[in-house]
Amino acid sequence: MNSQKIDIKSLQYDALQKLVAEMGQPKYRADQIFSWLHEKYVHSFEEMTNLPESLRQELSETCDLICITKKEVLTSALDGTKKYLFELSDGNLIESVMMRYKHGNSVCVSSQVGCAMGCSFCASTLKGCVRDLTTSEILDQVYEIQEDIGERVSNIVIMGMGEPLLNYDAVVGFVRILSAENALHISQRNITISTCGIIPAIIKLSKEQLKVTLALSLHAPNDEIRRKIMPVAKKYSIPDLLDACEIYFAETGRRVTFEYCLIAGVNDRPEDARELAALLKGKNAHVNLIPVNPTPENRYQETKEADIARFRKILEDGQITVTRRREMGRDISGACGQLVRRRS
């Protein structure tokens, strides 16, 4: 990848139009190029066969067409979930997951190589963060998976490796291109951005006029517990986070989802449920309960089914909307908190 070249797949449509105009080309060339990149998923400029040879040559000299390479695919024997290991042009590795639901195919994409957040229940953070992904590298995870399964992807969750809001511009660029009418045209309402809670970025995102779902990794009913399992809690308190979520709802009309990873003996007691219910009472909130997924690197135990049911009932009795997430892809280490950048 030549840093002096333009990352053409990361360009928004209006930026591509400007580039085409600067090359002295008619406007419709931008439509053709955008289609090749985001509808046909080509891997080289030579494949853009309706462009003049001279334009293809100029594009190759001035632009990079960044593509990721599929290195390994594991399929869950439990539920058909697929975990993909991709190699980037610089040799770094990332993982993505494809899950099949009744409502369609959902893809969980990574936004960084690794993660610097240090959450104690998540394997993605073990080796830290190497670098941010470009918009093109995030897009390509979706494109490569859709090509591999031969089916349309309808839902996207940006909750793989990395903290999306620490790679803000690339992630917002990804959402805008992915939802564009002349690209894959996935509804923004079917795109979820998950965050550990970067308050300035949450407020900034609320002003973007996007309709994505914001998922906050809460995982505790109070700051004392949260600080023990999530280092980010030392910087941003729960009351301040909830204020930011209220701003997000007020600006977008989109209800915030609160992710809550249940860890036996840490945050799953009845008093934790009651405190969480009181914390979220009267807010436009939805709680997603996630039993902690085992990794070789932590000793956490998942909450027993009876205790999950009790925790859920306490929340529901407190008028909190709750779902319990299915643990998909566990047998291939493709579930929440299990993604790392390694070959099996």
CORLINDA-V200966 format. One record per residue. N is the residue number from 1. PSI is psi in degrees with one decimal (999 if undefined). BURIAL is b if it has 9 or more other C-alpha atoms within 8 Angstrom, else e. Layout:
N | PSI | BURIAL
N | PSI | BURIAL
This chain:
1 | 123.1 | e
2 | 117.1 | e
3 | -17.3 | e
4 | -16.1 | e
5 | 160.9 | b
6 | 130.2 | e
7 | 88.9 | b
8 | -32.8 | b
9 | -19.0 | b
10 | -7.6 | b
11 | 133.2 | b
12 | 161.5 | b
13 | -41.7 | b
14 | -33.0 | e
15 | -35.2 | e
16 | -39.6 | b
17 | -42.2 | b
18 | -42.0 | e
19 | -44.2 | e
20 | -40.8 | b
21 | -40.4 | b
22 | -24.3 | e
23 | 0.1 | e
24 | 23.8 | e
25 | 154.4 | e
26 | 156.5 | e
27 | -35.4 | b
28 | -16.0 | e
29 | -33.4 | b
30 | -40.0 | b
31 | -43.8 | e
32 | -46.3 | b
33 | -44.2 | b
34 | -39.0 | b
35 | -44.4 | b
36 | -39.6 | b
37 | -43.1 | b
38 | -0.2 | b
39 | -35.0 | b
40 | -13.4 | e
41 | 46.7 | e
42 | 157.9 | b
43 | -3.1 | e
44 | 158.2 | e
45 | -27.6 | b
46 | -24.4 | e
47 | -11.7 | e
48 | 73.8 | b
49 | -14.9 | e
50 | 8.2 | e
51 | 146.1 | b
52 | 147.3 | e
53 | -37.9 | e
54 | -37.5 | e
55 | -40.3 | e
56 | -38.8 | b
57 | -42.9 | b
58 | -39.1 | e
59 | -42.7 | b
60 | -28.7 | b
61 | -27.7 | e
62 | -15.1 | e
63 | 151.7 | b
64 | 135.2 | b
65 | 92.3 | b
66 | 126.5 | b
67 | 148.5 | b
68 | 161.1 | b
69 | 127.0 | e
70 | 121.4 | b
71 | -30.1 | e
72 | 142.0 | e
73 | 124.9 | b
74 | 136.8 | e
75 | 128.4 | b
76 | 132.2 | b
77 | -13.5 | e
78 | -42.6 | e
79 | 7.4 | e
80 | 1.2 | b
81 | 140.7 | b
82 | 131.8 | b
83 | 129.0 | b
84 | 134.3 | b
85 | 120.0 | b
86 | 144.9 | b
87 | 133.2 | b
88 | 169.9 | b
89 | -20.4 | b
90 | 7.8 | e
91 | -10.7 | e
92 | 155.2 | e
93 | 144.4 | b
94 | 164.8 | b
95 | 148.1 | b
96 | 159.6 | b
97 | 138.5 | b
98 | 125.9 | b
99 | 136.1 | b
100 | 126.8 | b
101 | 169.0 | e
102 | -32.4 | e
103 | -1.8 | e
104 | -177.0 | b
105 | 129.5 | b
106 | 136.3 | b
107 | 130.8 | b
108 | 117.1 | b
109 | 154.3 | b
110 | 151.5 | b
111 | -10.9 | b
112 | 160.1 | b
113 | 101.5 | b
114 | -164.9 | b
115 | 142.7 | b
116 | 4.2 | b
117 | -25.5 | b
118 | 19.0 | b
119 | 129.8 | b
120 | -17.4 | e
121 | 3.7 | b
122 | 127.3 | b
123 | -21.8 | b
124 | -23.2 | b
125 | -2.1 | b
126 | -37.3 | b
127 | 14.4 | e
128 | -169.6 | b
129 | 125.3 | b
130 | -48.4 | e
131 | 165.5 | e
132 | 153.6 | b
133 | 151.8 | b
134 | 163.3 | e
135 | -42.1 | b
136 | -37.3 | b
137 | -30.8 | b
138 | -44.4 | b
139 | -42.7 | b
140 | -25.9 | b
141 | -43.0 | b
142 | -46.2 | b
143 | -44.8 | b
144 | -39.0 | b
145 | -41.6 | b
146 | -41.1 | b
147 | -40.3 | e
148 | -43.2 | e
149 | -15.0 | e
150 | 23.3 | e
151 | 158.3 | e
152 | 140.7 | e
153 | 131.7 | b
154 | -17.3 | b
155 | 142.1 | b
156 | 133.0 | b
157 | 125.8 | b
158 | 77.0 | b
159 | 31.2 | b
160 | -139.9 | b
161 | 136.6 | b
162 | 163.7 | b
163 | 104.9 | b
164 | -38.5 | b
165 | -4.1 | b
166 | -5.3 | e
167 | 51.6 | b
168 | -55.9 | b
169 | -42.4 | e
170 | -38.8 | b
171 | -44.0 | b
172 | -39.9 | e
173 | -40.7 | b
174 | -47.8 | b
175 | -44.0 | b
176 | -42.0 | b
177 | -45.3 | b
178 | -33.7 | b
179 | -0.1 | b
180 | 144.2 | b
181 | -32.0 | e
182 | 21.4 | b
183 | -138.7 | b
184 | -23.5 | b
185 | 46.2 | b
186 | 131.6 | b
187 | 135.4 | e
188 | -25.9 | b
189 | -16.6 | e
190 | 15.1 | b
191 | 128.7 | b
192 | 129.6 | b
193 | 122.0 | b
194 | 137.6 | b
195 | 149.0 | b
196 | -13.0 | b
197 | 62.3 | b
198 | 95.6 | b
199 | -49.3 | b
200 | -35.9 | e
201 | -34.7 | b
202 | -45.4 | b
203 | -40.7 | b
204 | -42.4 | e
205 | -34.0 | b
206 | -19.9 | b
207 | 0.1 | e
208 | -5.7 | e
209 | 38.6 | e
210 | 160.7 | b
211 | 28.8 | e
212 | 159.0 | b
213 | 134.0 | b
214 | 126.3 | b
215 | 118.8 | b
216 | 123.7 | b
217 | 92.8 | b
218 | -62.9 | b
219 | 8.1 | b
220 | 151.5 | b
221 | -7.8 | b
222 | 164.7 | b
223 | -30.9 | b
224 | -48.8 | e
225 | -41.6 | b
226 | -38.5 | b
227 | -27.0 | b
228 | -28.1 | e
229 | -15.2 | b
230 | 104.2 | b
231 | -28.7 | b
232 | -22.8 | b
233 | -17.8 | b
234 | -19.9 | e
235 | -40.1 | e
236 | 121.0 | b
237 | 159.0 | b
238 | -44.9 | b
239 | -40.8 | e
240 | -36.4 | b
241 | -44.0 | b
242 | -35.2 | e
243 | -41.3 | e
244 | -37.7 | b
245 | -35.1 | b
246 | -38.9 | b
247 | -43.0 | b
248 | -44.0 | b
249 | -42.4 | b
250 | -36.9 | e
251 | -33.4 | e
252 | -21.7 | b
253 | 8.6 | e
254 | 122.1 | b
255 | 137.5 | b
256 | 137.7 | b
257 | 132.0 | b
258 | 111.8 | b
259 | 133.6 | b
260 | 104.6 | b
261 | 114.2 | b
262 | 120.5 | b
263 | 122.4 | b
264 | 127.3 | b
265 | -0.3 | e
266 | -51.7 | e
267 | 21.5 | b
268 | 16.0 | b
269 | 158.4 | b
270 | -37.8 | b
271 | -29.1 | e
272 | -42.0 | b
273 | -42.7 | b
274 | -39.2 | b
275 | -38.3 | b
276 | -41.8 | b
277 | -41.7 | b
278 | -36.5 | e
279 | -40.1 | e
280 | 0.2 | b
281 | 129.7 | b
282 | 0.3 | e
283 | 156.9 | e
284 | 75.3 | e
285 | 152.2 | b
286 | 126.6 | b
287 | 131.2 | b
288 | 107.8 | b
289 | 130.8 | b
290 | 108.2 | b
291 | 135.2 | b
292 | 137.3 | b
293 | 135.6 | b
294 | 141.7 | b
295 | 153.8 | b
296 | -19.0 | e
297 | -15.5 | e
298 | 161.2 | e
299 | 16.7 | e
300 | 145.3 | b
301 | 141.6 | e
302 | 151.8 | b
303 | 140.4 | b
304 | 152.5 | e
305 | -41.7 | e
306 | -36.0 | e
307 | -32.7 | b
308 | -45.1 | b
309 | -40.2 | e
310 | -43.2 | b
311 | -45.0 | b
312 | -43.5 | b
313 | -39.0 | e
314 | -42.1 | b
315 | -45.6 | b
316 | -36.9 | b
317 | -25.1 | e
318 | 13.6 | b
319 | 30.3 | e
320 | 131.0 | b
321 | 128.9 | b
322 | 140.6 | b
323 | 158.0 | e
324 | 118.9 | e
325 | 137.2 | e
326 | 138.8 | e
327 | 92.6 | b
328 | 138.4 | b
329 | 18.0 | b
330 | -40.0 | b
331 | -11.7 | e
332 | 18.4 | b
333 | 44.6 | b
334 | 8.4 | b
335 | 175.8 | b
336 | 130.7 | b
337 | 0.2 | b
338 | -4.8 | b
339 | 129.6 | b
340 | 164.9 | b
341 | 77.7 | b
342 | 156.8 | e
343 | 150.6 | e
344 | 999 | e
